[in-house]
């Protein structure tokens, strides 16, 4: 991937695949890697501008 490239903080990334098929283990592992790489803090632990959790 692009190791020297940084995304703006509010960038969204979508994994799109057919919903009527089972997700292959390779695709699931890739999606999990993306989540770990781009969302290190779970959404419920991120503070908003007001200092509270969403």
PASEBA-1860 file (N, C-alpha, C; in nm, 3 decimals):
! residues 54
1> XXXXXXXX> 0.084/-0.117/0.000/0.000/0.000/0.000/0.088/0.124/0.000 ~ 0.030/0.237/0.014/0.101/0.365/0.008/0.151/0.404/0.147 ~ 0.268/0.357/0.182/0.322/0.379/0.316/0.349/0.526/0.347 ~ 0.386/0.604/0.248/0.421/0.745/0.271/0.303/0.839/0.248 ~ 0.186/0.786/0.226/0.068/0.868/0.197/-0.020/0.874/0.322 ~ -0.061/0.995/0.360/-0.151/1.012/0.474/-0.284/1.066/0.425 ~ -0.392/1.011/0.478/-0.526/1.055/0.444/-0.571/1.162/0.543 ~ -0.654/1.256/0.496/-0.712/1.352/0.590/-0.791/1.277/0.698
9> XXXXXXXX> -0.805/1.333/0.818/-0.869/1.262/0.929/-1.013/1.218/0.902 ~ -1.086/1.290/0.822/-1.227/1.257/0.798/-1.250/1.180/0.669 ~ -1.150/1.110/0.619/-1.163/1.033/0.496/-1.241/0.905/0.523 ~ -1.335/0.874/0.434/-1.412/0.750/0.445/-1.360/0.649/0.344 ~ -1.354/0.524/0.384/-1.314/0.415/0.296/-1.426/0.313/0.300 ~ -1.470/0.267/0.183/-1.579/0.171/0.174/-1.530/0.041/0.111 ~ -1.568/-0.071/0.167/-1.543/-0.202/0.108/-1.676/-0.249/0.051 ~ -1.684/-0.260/-0.081/-1.809/-0.295/-0.147/-1.796/-0.435/-0.207
17> XXXXXXXX> -1.890/-0.520/-0.175/-1.891/-0.656/-0.227/-2.036/-0.702/-0.236 ~ -2.065/-0.803/-0.319/-2.204/-0.850/-0.332/-2.256/-0.902/-0.199 ~ -2.373/-0.855/-0.158/-2.429/-0.895/-0.029/-2.487/-1.036/-0.031 ~ -2.511/-1.090/-0.149/-2.571/-1.223/-0.157/-2.467/-1.335/-0.161 ~ -2.342/-1.302/-0.139/-2.236/-1.402/-0.139/-2.167/-1.402/-0.003 ~ -2.105/-1.515/0.028/-2.025/-1.522/0.150/-1.895/-1.448/0.127 ~ -1.851/-1.380/0.227/-1.726/-1.304/0.220/-1.609/-1.402/0.233 ~ -1.520/-1.403/0.135/-1.407/-1.496/0.140/-1.313/-1.458/0.254
25> XXXXXXXX> -1.242/-1.555/0.309/-1.148/-1.524/0.418/-1.042/-1.422/0.378 ~ -0.999/-1.423/0.252/-0.898/-1.326/0.207/-0.955/-1.184/0.207 ~ -1.078/-1.169/0.160/-1.140/-1.037/0.159/-1.167/-0.992/0.302 ~ -1.214/-1.082/0.387/-1.238/-1.048/0.528/-1.110/-1.003/0.596 ~ -0.999/-1.072/0.568/-0.870/-1.034/0.627/-0.827/-0.897/0.576 ~ -0.851/-0.868/0.448/-0.814/-0.738/0.392/-0.897/-0.627/0.456 ~ -1.026/-0.649/0.470/-1.113/-0.548/0.533/-1.072/-0.527/0.678 ~ -1.040/-0.634/0.750/-0.994/-0.621/0.888/-0.864/-0.541/0.895
33> XXXXXXXX> -0.773/-0.564/0.799/-0.647/-0.489/0.795/-0.674/-0.341/0.771 ~ -0.768/-0.309/0.681/-0.803/-0.169/0.657/-0.858/-0.103/0.783 ~ -0.945/-0.174/0.853/-1.002/-0.119/0.977/-0.891/-0.091/1.077 ~ -0.801/-0.187/1.095/-0.691/-0.168/1.191/-0.599/-0.054/1.150 ~ -0.575/-0.039/1.019/-0.481/0.063/0.971/-0.540/0.203/0.975 ~ -0.669/0.217/0.941/-0.726/0.350/0.926/-0.820/0.390/1.039 ~ -0.853/0.298/1.126/-0.941/0.330/1.238/-0.886/0.265/1.364 ~ -0.773/0.316/1.412/-0.710/0.254/1.528/-0.791/0.267/1.657
41> XXXXXXXX> -0.878/0.366/1.666/-0.962/0.385/1.785/-1.106/0.359/1.744 ~ -1.177/0.268/1.812/-1.316/0.241/1.777/-1.401/0.367/1.784 ~ -1.505/0.378/1.700/-1.589/0.498/1.697/-1.647/0.535/1.832 ~ -1.682/0.437/1.914/-1.743/0.468/2.044/-1.643/0.522/2.144 ~ -1.513/0.512/2.114/-1.411/0.567/2.203/-1.356/0.701/2.154 ~ -1.395/0.742/2.034/-1.347/0.870/1.981/-1.429/0.984/2.038 ~ -1.363/1.088/2.084/-1.432/1.206/2.138/-1.470/1.299/2.024 ~ -1.583/1.365/2.039/-1.625/1.466/1.943/-1.563/1.599/1.982
49> XXXXXX> -1.596/1.702/1.906/-1.544/1.836/1.937/-1.590/1.885/2.074 ~ -1.704/1.836/2.122/-1.755/1.878/2.251/-1.692/1.799/2.365 ~ -1.605/1.704/2.335/-1.539/1.628/2.439/-1.618/1.508/2.488 ~ -1.725/1.474/2.421/-1.802/1.357/2.463/-1.795/1.250/2.354 ~ -1.828/1.131/2.389/-1.821/1.018/2.296/-1.951/1.010/2.220 ~ -1.940/0.981/2.091/-2.060/0.965/2.008/-2.127/0.834/2.037
END
